[in-house]
Amino acid sequence: MAIAQTAKVAKGHQEIPIRKITLLDLRAALSQGWEDFLDKRGDLIFLGIIYPIAVLLASLYALKLSLLPIVFPLFAGTALLGPIFATGYYEIARRRECNLDSRWRHVFDALKGPSAFSIVCLSAVLFLLFAVWVIVAYTIYRGTMGSLNPATVTTATDFVAAVFNTPEGQRMMVVGNLAGMGFALVALAISVISFPMLVDRPVGWATALRTSVRVAWHNPVTTVAWGLIVVALLIVGALPALVGLAVIFPVLAYATWHLYTRAVGR
């Protein structure tokens, strides 16, 4: 992997070197992520369950409030928050790489280190992006299916039928998917390696975010491919009542750490 951009001084700060990554790097990162999971599965599998439970509770809360139209956006949008939940896995992967004690009691060590404030700030950015996505998704619903007679859409089955069988529902799917794709690309660009970087070194959240965007910008095809892999695996993991995420999510988290080590000069 040749270094795509060497360290340089610009506007008073030193740019962090980044590398060119390929599809072979994605394959290697996933393989290493699986190895990490096999090594640590007895300690940390319970953390992988927290993520699907959070998704489920958010959806149930939406149903309780009769906000059925935003259930899917909530499910889809929680993927934007994945890097936050994965921070503990990055710390374990880092410790394992350095031959340090990598038992589960160290999973929150990153929040005690010098980058703790930056992690919180970057998390706030993703939460803000998630909130905006939910608002946009609901606005799209109101602008398309909001004109339908509420009396004809009273259950989840009615809603799904209206989405697929009415012009308003089909228009909502097209516009909503395009908007969701835009949000996903933004989230991917700013978080693909930023959280692992904050775990790995004491840099500011803006530096980590900027470096992540640079990696995505210089590796557009590989970055998009990584995003598609993540989405596909999360869907596969969610199909068996979200249980599969208890395996898929840790593997992806560990793999993201190894992708970071390949994408950024250390």
C-alpha positions in Angstrom: 0.0 0.0 0.0 1.7 3.1 -1.2 1.3 6.3 0.8 -1.1 8.5 -1.2 -0.3 11.7 0.7 2.7 12.4 2.8 2.6 14.5 6.0 2.7 18.1 5.2 2.1 21.4 7.0 -0.9 23.3 5.9 -2.7 26.2 7.6 -0.7 25.7 10.7 -1.3 22.0 11.3 0.4 18.8 10.2 -1.7 16.6 7.9 -1.7 12.9 8.9 -0.3 10.6 6.1 -3.0 8.5 4.4 -2.6 5.5 2.1 -4.2 4.0 -1.0 -6.4 1.1 0.0 -7.9 -1.5 -2.4 -10.6 -4.2 -2.3 -7.9 -6.6 -1.2 -7.4 -4.5 1.9 -11.1 -4.8 2.7 -10.9 -8.5 2.4 -7.9 -8.6 4.7 -9.5 -6.3 7.2 -12.6 -8.5 7.4 -10.5 -11.6 7.8 -8.6 -10.0 10.7 -11.8 -8.8 12.2 -13.1 -12.4 12.2 -9.9 -13.6 13.9 -10.3 -10.9 16.6 -13.9 -11.9 17.1 -13.0 -15.6 17.5 -10.3 -14.6 20.0 -12.5 -12.3 22.1 -16.0 -13.7 21.5 -16.3 -15.0 25.1 -15.6 -11.6 26.6 -17.4 -9.1 24.4 -20.3 -10.8 22.7 -22.7 -9.2 25.2 -21.7 -5.8 23.9 -22.8 -6.8 20.4 -26.3 -7.4 21.8 -26.6 -3.9 23.2 -26.7 -2.4 19.7 -29.6 -4.5 18.4 -31.5 -3.9 21.6 -31.1 -0.2 21.3 -32.5 -0.4 17.8 -35.4 -2.5 18.9 -36.3 -0.2 21.8 -36.1 2.9 19.6 -38.5 1.3 17.2 -40.9 0.2 19.9 -40.9 3.8 21.2 -41.8 5.1 17.8 -44.6 2.6 17.5 -45.9 3.6 21.0 -46.1 7.2 19.8 -47.9 6.1 16.6 -45.0 7.3 14.5 -45.0 4.2 12.3 -43.6 6.1 9.3 -40.3 6.7 11.0 -39.7 3.1 12.2 -37.7 2.3 9.1 -35.7 5.5 9.2 -34.9 4.8 12.8 -33.7 1.3 11.9 -31.7 2.6 8.9 -30.4 5.6 10.8 -29.0 3.7 13.7 -26.3 2.5 11.3 -25.0 6.1 11.3 -24.4 5.7 15.1 -22.6 2.3 14.7 -19.0 3.8 15.0 -19.9 5.2 18.4 -21.0 1.9 19.7 -17.9 0.3 18.2 -15.4 2.4 20.1 -14.9 -0.2 22.8 -14.1 -2.8 20.1 -11.5 -0.5 18.6 -9.8 -0.2 22.0 -9.8 -4.0 22.5 -8.3 -4.4 19.0 -5.7 -1.8 19.7 -4.7 -3.5 22.9 -4.6 -6.9 21.3 -2.4 -5.5 18.5 0.0 -4.2 21.1 0.0 -7.4 23.1 -1.6 -5.7 26.1 -4.3 -7.0 28.4 -7.4 -7.0 26.1 -10.0 -8.4 28.5 -13.5 -6.8 28.5 -12.8 -4.6 31.5 -10.7 -2.4 29.2 -13.6 -1.7 26.8 -14.2 1.8 28.1 -10.6 2.8 28.5 -10.8 5.0 25.4 -13.3 7.2 27.3 -10.7 7.7 30.0 -7.8 8.6 27.7 -6.7 11.9 26.2 -9.1 11.6 23.3 -12.2 11.2 25.4 -13.5 14.7 24.8 -12.9 14.4 21.0 -14.8 11.1 21.0 -17.7 12.8 22.7 -17.6 15.7 20.2 -17.5 13.4 17.2 -20.3 11.3 18.7 -22.3 14.5 19.0 -21.8 15.2 15.3 -23.1 11.7 14.4 -26.1 12.1 16.7 -26.9 15.4 15.1 -26.7 13.8 11.7 -29.0 11.1 12.9 -31.5 13.6 14.2 -31.5 15.6 11.0 -32.0 12.3 9.0 -35.1 11.4 11.1 -36.5 14.9 10.6 -35.9 14.8 6.9 -37.4 11.3 6.6 -40.5 12.4 8.4 -40.8 15.5 6.3 -40.5 13.4 3.1 -43.3 11.2 4.5 -45.5 14.2 5.2 -44.9 15.6 1.7 -45.8 12.3 0.0 -48.0 9.9 2.0 -49.3 12.6 4.3 -52.1 13.3 1.9 -53.5 9.8 2.2 -56.7 9.3 4.3 -55.5 8.4 7.8 -58.5 6.1 8.2 -57.1 3.8 5.5 -53.7 3.4 7.2 -54.2 2.3 10.7 -51.9 -0.7 11.0 -48.4 -1.7 10.0 -49.8 -3.9 7.3 -51.9 -1.1 5.9 -48.9 1.2 5.9 -46.6 -1.3 4.1 -49.4 -1.9 1.5 -49.8 1.8 1.0 -46.0 2.3 0.5 -45.8 -0.3 -2.3 -49.3 0.1 -3.9 -49.9 3.8 -4.1 -48.1 6.5 -6.2 -47.5 8.5 -3.0 -45.8 5.5 -1.3 -43.6 4.8 -4.3 -42.6 8.4 -4.5 -41.7 8.4 -0.8 -39.5 5.3 -1.4 -37.6 6.9 -4.2 -37.1 10.3 -2.5 -36.4 8.7 0.9 -33.9 6.3 -0.5 -32.0 9.0 -2.4 -32.0 11.2 0.8 -30.9 8.2 2.9 -28.1 7.5 0.5 -26.8 11.0 0.8 -26.8 10.8 4.6 -25.1 7.4 4.5 -22.3 8.7 2.3 -21.7 11.7 4.6 -21.7 9.5 7.7 -19.4 7.0 6.0 -16.9 9.7 4.9 -16.7 11.4 8.3 -16.5 8.1 10.4 -14.9 5.5 8.3 -11.6 5.8 10.2 -12.1 8.8 12.5 -13.2 6.9 15.7 -10.4 4.3 15.4 -8.0 7.2 15.0 -9.2 8.8 18.2 -8.7 5.6 20.0 -5.3 5.1 18.6 -3.8 8.6 19.1 -4.4 11.9 20.9 -5.7 14.0 18.1 -8.6 16.5 18.0 -12.0 15.4 16.7 -11.8 17.8 13.7 -8.4 16.3 12.7 -9.8 12.8 12.9 -12.9 13.8 10.9 -10.8 15.6 8.3 -8.5 12.7 7.9 -11.4 10.3 7.5 -12.9 12.5 4.7 -9.4 12.6 3.0 -9.2 8.8 3.1 -12.7 8.6 1.6 -11.9 11.2 -1.0 -8.7 9.5 -2.2 -10.3 6.0 -2.1 -13.8 6.6 -3.3 -14.4 3.2 -4.9 -13.0 1.3 -1.9 -14.8 3.4 0.6 -18.2 3.0 -1.1 -17.5 -0.8 -1.4 -16.8 -0.8 2.3 -20.1 1.0 3.0 -22.0 -1.5 0.9 -20.4 -4.4 2.7 -21.3 -2.9 6.1 -24.9 -2.4 5.0 -25.2 -5.8 3.5 -23.8 -7.6 6.6 -25.9 -5.5 9.0 -29.0 -6.5 7.0 -28.0 -10.1 7.1 -27.4 -9.8 10.9 -30.8 -8.1 11.4 -32.9 -10.7 9.6 -33.0 -13.3 12.4 -34.7 -11.0 14.9 -31.6 -8.9 15.2 -29.7 -11.7 16.9 -27.2 -12.0 14.1 -25.9 -8.5 14.9 -24.4 -9.9 18.1 -21.8 -11.5 15.8 -21.9 -9.2 12.7 -21.4 -6.0 14.6 -18.2 -7.0 16.6 -16.7 -8.5 13.4 -17.3 -5.2 11.5 -16.0 -3.2 14.4 -12.8 -5.1 14.6 -12.5 -5.1 10.8 -12.9 -1.3 10.8 -9.9 -1.0 13.1 -7.8 -3.1 10.8 -9.0 -1.0 7.8 -7.9 2.1 9.7 -4.4 0.7 10.2 -4.1 0.1 6.5 -5.6 3.5 5.5 -3.6 5.8 7.7 0.1 6.1 8.4 0.9 5.4 12.0 
